[in-house]
Structures are given as structure tokens and as C-alpha cells.
Amino acid sequence: MGSRLHETNGRQPFEPATRTSRILLRARGAPSGLVDGAWWPRTTNLTLELHDVISAVATHLGRTVRVSFAWNPRSVTQRGLDRHDGVLVCGPVDGQPQNVMYLFGADGSRLALLVVPPDTEADCAYAAMRLAVGASEV
């Protein structure tokens, strides 16, 4: 049986997500903030969920070509084992906060996601995500 790829409007061809990514994005047209959204990963091995994150933000960013973040050693090792997918994964750019992931689109656009630690209690993680996107009710 062959591998089924998921096309996100002709963008990144990735396997369909097995679980919904825990991502909250700022509404289009909302006042800008320090970040454009927040992500609460399920594990410290962030690259395991990277394709799901990229697929989840595709309607806001388009095709992702580069992701910069302060990766932990486990994620770096996993990334070396992943199949080539056309996305450059690199360390943080100058001035990038340690807990913020930047995703860069093919058109030069950038999306900044606050990364909430995976071991955060659910209520606290949800509150942090809502604050990150400027939600009026936390």
C-alpha cells in the first residue's frame, strides 16, 4: 500500500494529521501583536508535529519554506531522520525569542508562533494561547 499524501491547496504535501494540532492563530484583520499565534505541542520532540503545524497554518502563510527555532537536541536528531520535505529547519534568527517559532512562507512572509511547553497544564496552556493572540477573554 502506498503512502497517502495530503495536499493543502497545492502547498505542502504531507501525511494527513492523526491528531488536531493545538494551534490558535490571531484572527485576520485583528491588531498585530508580538506573535501571530500559539502552539501547544504534545511532546518535546517538536519535529514530530512539524508537518501538522505547517499544514494548520497554510491558509495564513501559504507554502512554508523555512522554520527557525531554538530546537532541542531531540528534535534536531529526529529531523535528521525525517524524509526530505523541502522545508529548511534552522536555528533562531538574530533577536528571535527562545520560545517563539518563526515560519517563513515562499512569498517572504513570516508567521510567529509562541511555543507553549508541552508539559503545561491544560488550563494554563489555553490561557497562554488566548493571551498570545490578544483574545479579550482568557
Phi, psi and omega in degrees: 000130181281164179282132178268125179258150181252117177271127177261087181053042178077012183264244184284124176271098181236161175301145175301142181297140177271337177223152178291131176291140179270080183235140175231123181250148176297139180296144176300135179085353178287154178304142182287159179221193180292330177229163180262351181179186180219150179229131177245092182292161181270345184214164176281348176273081189298331182292340176297330182255003187300317180297322178294320178296313181299318178296321182293331182261002185302324181289338177268327189250333189085208182287126178275130179247340182208144177229125177243139183192161174275078185295145174274162183304324180296318179292321179297316179298314180299317182300325177294337180269340183292153175290153179296130184232006178082005179252121177280124178251121184221173178289177183293151175275165180306130177082001181283126177299147184299330184258018179239130177259132175256131173245129183251131180273163180298335180270007179092356180286161181226140176240129180252125179242126170291130178259112179276129181306139185297336181271010178290138176301145186305313181298318180291320179297315180298317179297317179297320179294318180295319178296320181300324182266003177078026178295138183285334179245124179246000000 
